[in-house]
Amino acid sequence: MGKENREHKDSVFVDLFYEDETAEKNLLSLYNALHGTGYQDEGMVRKLRIGQALYKNFKNDISFEADGKVLVFGEHQSTVNPNMPLRCLMYVGRAYEQIVEDRDRYKANLVKIPMPEFYVFYNGMRNQPLEQELSLSDAFLIPAAGNSAELKVRVININPSKAHKILGKCGVLWEYSQFVDTVRKYSHEGEPIKKAINECIGKGILADYLKRKGSEVRNMLIAEYNYEEDIQVKQEEAMQIGEQRGLQRGLQKGMQRGLQKGLQQGVALSGQVFQMLKKDPGLTDEQIAEEAGCTVEDVGKVRKAFGI
């Protein structure tokens, strides 16, 4: 599969929930599923476009304002990153820059802002719990004080096999998870994306979306899986480099410890030989070497060093 050369690439997740003509409808469905509401007015959704913050070179995050809240969503297919709360902190700061007018920030009266919520949808192949929570305070150098800021990210496993309840409440998210699962099913065959798209259209999974944007979806998936593969390769390379450096450091420490131990043993042996020579000058080098557990040459070196 070839690679696109665009600097920043959108994932299918971002396209489906942010760029596509059905994005507002999909976002509202997702909001209702998370909050147990039944809103129908898509106009209440205000999409926020934030510069790259959650991910470095790949657009895999979306944010929008609705119902007095600003929601940040990220999709993650590799291992869940514990630094996601820190990234979300920087991300939501950029969101508030768009929401709050410059002049309002300096008013004497309290400026009301939408409450932030943070979510990560995990659909990777590694085993992860059904749901978990990441906290910004886990990264603090010292325990959080009473007036410290806190930020929590709710990580939801949307793999079909996990059957999280949100998949039963949000049809488009369930179909998306099924689509990703189908792509993986064909990953070891020729033209896996084409086969997955055809199967999903036949089963009514994102059928309208895939019929309209099949070629675009193929290009996005090619970029997406190349990006994930690139991350995995870099992680493996980093582990190999770490192992090599660890081995080198271990050898260096071992050599240093061995040298120190050898010097200590040498000094002790020399002292023992010196004391024997001083105590009984009549002893032969062979007798001293046998009693001290060293060689005749070692005894000779001590004699020479001390002029005995």
C-alpha positions in Angstrom: 0.0 0.0 0.0 1.4 3.4 -1.0 1.8 6.4 1.3 0.3 9.9 0.9 2.7 12.8 1.2 0.4 15.3 3.0 2.0 16.7 6.2 -1.0 16.1 8.4 -3.5 13.3 7.6 -7.1 12.8 8.9 -8.2 9.4 10.1 -11.5 7.8 9.1 -12.6 8.5 12.7 -12.0 12.3 12.2 -13.6 12.3 8.8 -16.7 10.5 10.0 -17.2 12.6 13.1 -15.9 15.9 12.0 -15.5 16.4 8.2 -18.3 14.4 6.6 -21.7 15.8 5.8 -23.2 13.7 8.5 -20.6 14.8 11.2 -23.0 16.9 13.3 -25.5 14.1 13.3 -22.9 11.6 14.3 -21.5 13.9 17.0 -25.0 14.5 18.5 -25.6 10.7 18.5 -22.3 10.2 20.3 -23.1 13.0 22.8 -26.5 11.5 23.6 -25.0 8.0 24.1 -22.5 9.4 26.6 -24.9 11.5 28.6 -28.2 9.6 28.3 -29.9 12.5 26.5 -32.1 12.5 23.4 -31.3 15.8 21.6 -32.3 16.0 18.0 -31.2 19.5 17.0 -27.9 19.2 15.2 -27.5 22.9 15.3 -26.6 22.7 19.0 -23.2 21.2 18.0 -20.4 23.6 17.4 -17.3 22.0 16.0 -13.9 23.4 17.2 -10.9 23.1 15.0 -7.7 22.8 17.1 -4.1 22.7 15.8 -2.1 19.5 16.3 -1.9 18.8 20.0 -3.0 15.2 20.9 -1.0 13.6 18.1 2.1 14.8 16.4 1.7 14.1 12.7 -1.7 12.5 12.4 -5.1 14.1 13.0 -6.9 11.6 15.2 -8.8 13.9 17.5 -11.9 16.0 17.4 -13.5 18.6 19.7 -16.9 20.3 19.8 -19.1 22.4 22.0 -22.6 21.4 23.0 -25.0 21.8 25.9 -22.6 23.9 28.0 -19.7 21.5 27.6 -16.6 21.3 25.4 -15.8 17.7 24.5 -12.5 16.4 23.3 -12.3 13.0 21.7 -9.2 11.1 20.6 -9.1 7.7 18.9 -6.1 5.4 19.7 -5.2 2.2 18.0 -1.7 1.7 19.5 -1.0 1.3 23.2 -3.0 3.8 25.4 -0.6 6.6 26.2 -0.4 7.7 29.9 0.5 11.2 28.8 -2.9 11.8 27.3 -4.1 14.0 30.2 -1.2 16.3 29.7 -1.9 16.5 26.0 -5.6 17.2 26.7 -4.6 20.0 29.1 -2.8 21.8 26.3 -5.5 20.9 23.8 -8.4 22.3 25.8 -6.4 25.5 26.4 -6.4 26.1 22.7 -10.1 25.3 22.6 -10.9 27.9 25.2 -8.9 30.5 23.2 -11.5 30.0 20.5 -14.5 30.0 22.8 -13.7 33.0 25.0 -13.2 36.3 23.4 -9.9 38.1 24.1 -11.6 41.1 25.8 -13.8 38.8 28.0 -10.7 37.3 29.6 -9.9 40.5 31.4 -13.4 41.4 32.7 -14.0 42.1 36.3 -17.0 39.8 36.4 -16.7 36.0 36.3 -16.6 34.7 32.8 -18.5 31.4 32.4 -17.0 28.7 30.2 -18.2 25.3 29.0 -17.3 22.4 31.2 -14.5 20.2 29.6 -14.8 16.4 29.1 -12.1 14.2 27.7 -12.5 10.8 26.0 -10.2 8.4 24.2 -11.7 5.6 22.1 -9.4 2.6 22.0 -9.7 0.1 19.3 -6.2 -1.4 19.1 -5.3 -5.0 19.0 -3.5 -5.2 22.4 -5.6 -6.3 25.4 -6.9 -3.3 27.3 -9.6 -3.1 29.9 -13.2 -2.2 29.0 -12.8 1.2 30.5 -10.1 3.1 32.5 -9.4 6.6 33.7 -6.2 8.5 33.3 -5.5 11.4 35.7 -3.2 14.4 35.1 -2.2 14.3 38.8 -0.5 11.0 38.2 2.2 12.9 36.4 2.8 15.5 39.2 6.3 15.4 40.7 4.8 15.6 44.2 1.4 14.6 45.5 -1.4 16.9 44.4 -2.4 19.6 46.9 -5.9 20.8 47.6 -5.8 23.6 45.1 -4.0 21.7 42.3 -5.5 21.3 38.9 -6.9 17.9 37.9 -7.9 16.5 34.6 -9.3 13.1 33.9 -9.5 11.3 30.6 -12.1 8.5 30.2 -10.6 5.7 28.0 -13.3 3.5 26.4 -12.5 0.3 24.6 -14.7 0.2 21.5 -13.5 -3.1 20.1 -16.6 -5.1 19.2 -15.4 -8.1 21.3 -15.6 -5.9 24.4 -19.2 -5.0 23.8 -19.1 -1.7 25.7 -22.6 -0.4 26.4 -21.9 2.8 24.4 -21.8 0.8 21.2 -25.4 -0.2 21.8 -26.4 3.5 22.3 -24.5 5.0 19.4 -25.2 3.2 16.1 -22.6 5.1 14.1 -19.8 4.3 16.6 -20.8 0.7 16.6 -20.7 0.6 12.8 -17.3 2.3 12.9 -15.9 -0.3 15.3 -17.3 -3.1 13.1 -15.7 -1.5 10.1 -12.3 -1.3 11.7 -12.6 -4.9 12.9 -13.5 -6.0 9.3 -10.4 -4.2 7.9 -8.2 -6.1 10.4 -9.9 -9.4 9.4 -8.5 -9.0 5.9 -5.2 -7.5 6.9 -3.2 -10.5 5.7 -4.9 -10.8 2.4 -4.6 -9.0 -0.9 -6.5 -5.7 -1.2 -7.7 -5.8 2.5 -9.3 -2.4 2.5 -11.3 -3.0 -0.7 -12.6 -6.3 0.6 -13.5 -4.8 4.0 -15.4 -1.9 2.3 -17.3 -4.3 0.0 -18.2 -6.6 2.9 -19.4 -3.7 5.1 -21.5 -2.2 2.3 -23.1 -5.6 1.8 -23.9 -5.9 5.5 -25.1 -2.3 5.8 -22.2 -1.2 8.0 -21.5 2.5 7.2 -23.0 1.6 3.8 -24.0 5.1 2.8 -20.7 6.7 3.9 -18.6 4.0 2.2 -20.6 4.3 -1.0 -20.1 8.0 -1.1 -16.4 8.1 0.0 -15.0 4.7 -0.7 -11.8 5.9 -2.5 -11.2 8.6 0.1 -11.6 6.1 2.9 -9.1 3.8 1.2 -6.6 6.6 1.1 -7.2 7.6 4.7 -6.8 4.0 5.9 -3.6 3.6 3.9 -2.2 6.7 5.6 -3.6 5.6 9.0 -2.1 2.1 9.0 1.2 3.3 7.7 1.3 5.8 10.6 0.4 3.1 13.1 3.1 0.8 11.7 5.6 3.6 11.7 4.9 4.2 15.4 5.3 0.5 16.2 8.6 0.3 14.3 9.9 3.3 16.1 8.8 1.9 19.5 10.6 -1.4 18.6 13.7 0.4 17.5 13.6 2.5 20.7 13.4 -0.7 22.8 16.3 -2.2 20.9 18.4 0.9 21.4 17.5 0.9 25.1 18.5 -2.7 25.4 21.8 -2.1 23.7 22.5 0.9 25.8 21.5 -1.0 28.9 23.9 -3.8 28.0 26.7 -1.4 27.3 26.2 0.4 30.6 26.0 -2.9 32.4 29.3 -4.0 30.8 30.9 -0.7 31.7 29.7 -0.9 35.3 30.8 -4.6 35.4 34.3 -3.7 34.2 34.5 -0.8 36.6 33.4 -2.9 39.5 35.8 -5.7 38.4 38.7 -3.3 38.1 38.0 -1.8 41.5 37.7 -5.2 43.0 40.9 -6.3 41.3 42.7 -3.2 42.6 41.4 -3.8 46.1 42.5 -7.4 46.0 45.9 -6.4 44.6 46.5 -3.9 47.4 45.5 -6.4 50.0 47.8 -9.1 48.5 50.7 -6.7 48.3 50.2 -5.7 51.9 50.1 -9.4 53.0 53.3 -10.2 51.1 55.0 -7.1 52.5 54.2 -8.0 56.1 55.5 -11.6 55.5 58.8 -10.2 54.1 59.2 -7.8 57.0 58.3 -10.4 59.6 60.6 -13.2 58.4 63.2 -12.1 55.9 64.4 -15.6 55.8 61.4 -16.9 53.9 61.9 -17.7 50.3 59.8 -16.3 47.5 58.3 -19.7 46.9 57.3 -20.1 50.5 55.6 -16.7 50.6 53.9 -17.3 47.3 52.5 -20.6 48.5 51.2 -19.1 51.8 49.8 -15.9 50.3 48.2 -17.7 47.4 50.0 -15.8 44.7 52.8 -16.3 42.2 56.6 -16.1 42.7 56.5 -13.2 40.2 54.0 -11.3 42.4 56.4 -11.7 45.4 59.2 -10.3 43.2 57.2 -7.3 42.3 56.5 -6.5 46.0 60.2 -6.9 46.8 61.1 -4.5 43.9 58.4 -2.0 44.9 59.5 -1.7 48.5 63.2 -2.3 47.9 63.4 -5.4 50.0 
